C-alpha cells in the first residue's frame, strides 16, 4: 500500500464511522420522540377575587392526560369542586394498567367526582365544568366533557371543534330547528348561557364522551379552554398565536397575555392547556 494514501484512508474511515454514528443517533432520537407529547399551560385570575379554574396533566407509560375544570359558584365552593374533579381524574388515570376501556374510565371518574363534590357541598350551591383529553401511544385522542369548557384541535392554522357546550342555548337551538321558536328568541334569551349539566349537580348523569378516538396528525395541538379564554379572544386571535413556531408553553403564555391585554372590566378566570403531538 502506498504510504501516502494511509492518512486519506484513515480520514475516510473516520468519516464513515461518524456518518454511521449520526444515523444511529437519528434512529434513537426518533424512537425517543415516539409518543412524546409537548405540554403547555397558562392561567390568569382575571378580575375575580378567587381562581376557580383548576387544571393538571400527567404522563404514564400508556399515554398523556390533561384535565381542566372551571368552578362555577364564584365562591370557595367553585375552587373546591374544580380541585376535586381534576384530582380525581388524574389519580384514577394513574391507576390504569391499560387504556383499552377508556369510556368506563371517563364514566367512573365523573361519577366519583360528582359524588365527592356533592358530599363536600353538603347542600350548598356549587359545581364545576370539566374537559379532559387523553392522547395514547398510538397518537389517538380520547376525550370527555361536561359543562361549557371547550376542547379544540388546532391543525393547519385552523380549529376543529371536539365537544359541544352544555348550556341552555343548545336546548333553544333545538327548539328553533324544530320550528317552536324564532332565531331572535334564541339570541335574546337571557338564560341562554346557563349551564344545564355539570359536576356537583344532583341530576348529573354522565359527561359526553367521544364516540371513537380521533387520529391526530404530527404537529396537532389539542387545546383545552375555560370560558374566560374563548369569551375574551376570537378564534382568529387565538389561531394567530397558535400558528407560532414556538413551544406550547410559550404559546399558552402568549394567549393568557392577550386575554389580560383586553383589560375587560369583568374578566373571568382564564385557563388554557395545550398538548402537542410531535410524531
C-alpha positions as CSV (number, residue, x, y, z in Angstrom):
1,X,0.0,0.0,0.0
2,X,1.2,3.5,-0.9
3,X,2.1,5.1,2.4
4,X,0.9,8.4,1.1
5,X,-2.7,7.0,1.0
6,X,-2.7,6.0,4.6
7,X,-3.8,9.4,6.0
8,X,-6.6,9.6,3.5
9,X,-7.8,6.0,4.3
10,X,-7.8,6.8,8.0
11,X,-9.8,10.1,7.3
12,X,-12.3,8.2,5.2
13,X,-12.8,5.5,7.9
14,X,-13.3,8.3,10.4
15,X,-15.9,10.0,8.2
16,X,-17.7,6.6,7.6
17,X,-17.8,6.0,11.4
18,X,-19.1,9.5,12.0
19,X,-21.9,9.1,9.5
20,X,-22.9,5.7,11.0
21,X,-23.0,7.2,14.5
22,X,-25.1,10.1,13.2
23,X,-27.5,7.7,11.6
24,X,-27.8,5.6,14.8
25,X,-28.3,8.8,16.8
26,X,-31.2,9.8,14.5
27,X,-32.8,6.4,14.8
28,X,-32.6,6.6,18.6
29,X,-33.9,10.1,18.6
30,X,-36.9,9.1,16.6
31,X,-37.6,6.2,19.0
32,X,-37.4,8.5,21.9
33,X,-39.7,11.1,20.3
34,X,-42.2,8.4,19.5
35,X,-45.2,9.0,21.8
36,X,-43.7,12.3,23.1
37,X,-46.3,14.9,23.9
38,X,-45.2,18.5,24.5
39,X,-47.3,20.3,27.2
40,X,-48.0,23.9,27.7
41,X,-50.4,25.8,30.1
42,X,-51.3,29.3,31.2
43,X,-53.7,30.9,33.6
44,X,-54.9,34.2,34.9
45,X,-57.3,35.1,37.8
46,X,-58.7,38.0,35.7
47,X,-60.8,40.4,37.7
48,X,-62.2,37.8,40.1
49,X,-61.4,37.5,43.7
50,X,-60.6,33.8,43.6
51,X,-59.2,31.4,41.0
52,X,-61.9,28.8,40.4
53,X,-60.2,27.2,37.4
54,X,-58.0,24.2,38.2
55,X,-56.0,22.0,35.9
56,X,-53.4,19.3,35.8
57,X,-51.5,17.0,33.4
58,X,-49.7,13.8,33.9
59,X,-47.9,11.2,31.7
60,X,-47.9,7.4,32.3
61,X,-46.4,4.6,30.2
62,X,-49.8,4.3,28.5
63,X,-50.4,7.9,27.5
64,X,-50.8,11.6,28.5
65,X,-53.8,13.2,30.1
66,X,-54.9,16.8,30.6
67,X,-57.8,17.9,32.7
68,X,-59.3,21.3,33.1
69,X,-62.2,22.3,35.4
70,X,-63.9,25.6,35.8
71,X,-65.6,26.0,39.2
72,X,-69.0,27.8,38.7
73,X,-70.0,29.0,42.1
74,X,-67.8,32.1,42.3
75,X,-67.3,31.3,46.0
76,X,-64.9,28.9,47.8
77,X,-67.1,26.0,46.5
78,X,-66.0,26.7,43.0
79,X,-62.4,26.1,43.8
80,X,-63.3,23.1,45.9
81,X,-65.4,21.5,43.1
82,X,-62.8,22.0,40.4
83,X,-60.0,20.8,42.5
84,X,-61.8,17.6,43.5
85,X,-62.8,16.9,39.9
86,X,-59.3,17.3,38.4
87,X,-57.6,15.5,41.2
88,X,-60.0,12.5,40.9
89,X,-59.5,12.2,37.2
90,X,-55.7,12.4,37.5
91,X,-55.5,9.8,40.3
92,X,-57.8,7.4,38.5
93,X,-55.8,7.7,35.3
94,X,-52.6,6.9,37.2
95,X,-54.2,3.6,38.4
96,X,-54.9,2.4,34.9
97,X,-52.9,-0.5,33.7
98,X,-54.3,-0.3,30.1
99,X,-56.2,2.2,28.0
100,X,-58.5,-0.4,26.4
101,X,-61.6,0.7,28.2
102,X,-61.4,4.5,28.5
103,X,-65.2,5.0,28.2
104,X,-65.6,3.3,31.6
105,X,-62.7,5.3,33.0
106,X,-64.4,8.6,32.0
107,X,-67.8,7.4,33.4
108,X,-66.3,6.1,36.7
109,X,-64.1,9.2,37.3
110,X,-67.0,11.5,36.5
111,X,-69.4,9.7,38.9
112,X,-66.8,9.6,41.6
113,X,-66.1,13.3,41.2
114,X,-69.8,14.2,41.2
115,X,-70.4,12.1,44.4
116,X,-67.4,13.6,46.2
117,X,-68.3,17.2,45.3
118,X,-72.0,16.8,46.4
119,X,-70.7,15.3,49.7
120,X,-68.5,18.3,50.3
121,X,-71.1,20.8,49.3
122,X,-73.5,19.3,51.9
123,X,-76.5,21.1,50.5
124,X,-74.7,24.3,49.4
125,X,-74.6,25.6,45.9
126,X,-71.6,24.8,43.7
127,X,-70.2,22.7,41.0
128,X,-67.7,22.7,38.1
129,X,-67.4,22.1,34.4
130,X,-64.7,19.7,33.2
131,X,-62.9,18.8,30.0
132,X,-60.3,16.1,29.7
133,X,-58.1,14.9,26.8
134,X,-56.0,11.7,26.7
135,X,-53.5,11.0,23.9
136,X,-52.4,7.4,23.8
137,X,-49.2,6.0,22.5
138,X,-50.7,5.5,19.0
139,X,-51.5,9.2,18.7
140,X,-55.2,8.8,19.3
141,X,-57.2,11.4,21.1
142,X,-59.8,10.3,23.6
143,X,-62.0,12.9,25.4
144,X,-64.7,13.6,27.9
145,X,-66.6,16.9,28.6
146,X,-69.3,18.3,30.8
147,X,-70.4,22.0,31.1
148,X,-69.2,24.8,28.9
149,X,-65.4,24.4,28.8
150,X,-64.1,23.6,25.4
151,X,-61.7,21.2,23.6
152,X,-60.4,22.1,20.2
153,X,-57.8,20.6,17.9
154,X,-55.6,23.2,16.2
155,X,-54.5,21.8,12.8
156,X,-53.0,23.6,9.8
157,X,-53.9,27.0,11.1
158,X,-57.5,26.3,12.0
159,X,-59.6,25.0,14.8
160,X,-61.5,21.7,14.8
161,X,-64.3,21.6,17.4
162,X,-64.4,18.5,19.5
163,X,-67.1,18.9,22.2
164,X,-70.4,20.7,22.5
165,X,-71.2,23.1,25.4
166,X,-73.9,22.0,27.9
167,X,-75.7,25.3,28.0
168,X,-79.4,26.3,27.7
169,X,-78.7,27.8,24.3
170,X,-78.3,24.3,22.8
171,X,-81.8,23.5,24.0
172,X,-83.1,26.7,22.5
173,X,-81.3,25.9,19.2
174,X,-83.1,22.5,19.0
175,X,-86.4,24.2,19.6
176,X,-85.6,26.7,16.8
177,X,-84.7,23.9,14.4
178,X,-88.0,22.2,15.2
179,X,-89.8,25.5,14.5
180,X,-91.0,26.1,18.0
181,X,-89.3,29.5,18.4
182,X,-87.5,32.1,16.3
183,X,-83.8,32.6,15.9
184,X,-84.3,36.0,17.6
185,X,-85.8,34.3,20.6
186,X,-82.7,32.2,20.8
187,X,-80.4,35.1,20.6
188,X,-82.3,37.3,23.1
189,X,-83.0,34.7,25.8
190,X,-81.2,35.9,29.0
191,X,-80.7,32.4,30.2
192,X,-79.0,31.0,27.1
193,X,-75.6,30.8,28.8
194,X,-76.9,28.9,31.8
195,X,-75.3,25.5,32.4
196,X,-77.7,22.5,32.1
197,X,-75.2,19.8,33.1
198,X,-72.1,19.9,35.3
199,X,-70.3,18.1,38.1
200,X,-71.8,18.8,41.5
201,X,-75.4,18.7,40.0
202,X,-77.9,16.4,41.7
203,X,-79.3,15.4,38.3
204,X,-75.9,14.7,36.8
205,X,-75.9,11.5,34.7
206,X,-72.7,11.4,32.7
207,X,-70.2,13.5,30.7
208,X,-70.1,13.5,26.9
209,X,-67.5,11.0,25.5
210,X,-66.1,10.8,22.0
211,X,-67.8,8.0,20.1
212,X,-64.5,7.0,18.7
213,X,-60.9,8.1,19.1
214,X,-59.6,10.9,16.9
215,X,-56.4,10.2,15.0
216,X,-54.0,13.1,15.5
217,X,-51.5,14.3,12.9
218,X,-48.0,15.4,13.7
219,X,-48.0,18.9,14.9
220,X,-51.6,18.9,16.0
221,X,-52.3,20.9,19.2
222,X,-55.1,19.7,21.4
223,X,-56.3,22.8,23.3
224,X,-58.4,22.9,26.5
225,X,-60.0,26.2,27.2
226,X,-62.1,27.6,30.1
227,X,-64.7,30.2,29.1
228,X,-62.5,33.0,30.3
229,X,-60.3,32.4,27.2
230,X,-62.8,31.8,24.4
231,X,-65.3,34.5,25.7
232,X,-62.4,37.1,25.5
233,X,-60.5,36.2,22.4
234,X,-61.8,35.5,18.9
235,X,-60.8,32.3,17.1
236,X,-58.8,34.4,14.7
237,X,-56.8,35.9,17.5
238,X,-56.1,32.5,19.1
239,X,-55.3,30.9,15.7
240,X,-52.7,33.6,15.0
241,X,-50.9,32.9,18.3
242,X,-51.2,29.1,18.0
243,X,-49.6,29.3,14.5
244,X,-46.3,30.5,16.1
245,X,-43.4,28.0,15.8
246,X,-42.7,28.1,19.5
247,X,-43.1,25.5,22.3
248,X,-46.7,25.0,23.7
249,X,-45.8,26.6,27.0
250,X,-44.8,29.9,25.3
251,X,-47.9,29.8,23.2
252,X,-50.2,29.3,26.2
253,X,-48.5,32.2,28.0
254,X,-49.0,34.4,24.9
255,X,-52.7,33.6,24.8
256,X,-53.0,34.5,28.5
257,X,-51.2,37.7,27.9
258,X,-53.6,38.5,25.0
259,X,-56.5,37.9,27.4
260,X,-55.1,40.2,30.0
261,X,-54.3,42.9,27.4
262,X,-58.0,43.2,26.7
263,X,-58.4,44.7,30.2
264,X,-62.1,43.7,30.4
265,X,-63.9,45.1,33.4
266,X,-65.4,41.7,34.3
267,X,-62.7,39.4,33.1
268,X,-63.3,35.8,34.2
269,X,-60.7,33.3,35.3
270,X,-59.0,32.1,32.2
271,X,-57.0,28.9,31.7
272,X,-55.6,27.1,28.7
273,X,-53.8,23.7,28.4
274,X,-52.1,22.6,25.2
275,X,-51.0,19.0,24.2
276,X,-48.9,18.9,21.1
277,X,-48.3,15.7,19.2
278,X,-44.7,15.6,17.9
279,X,-44.7,12.5,15.7
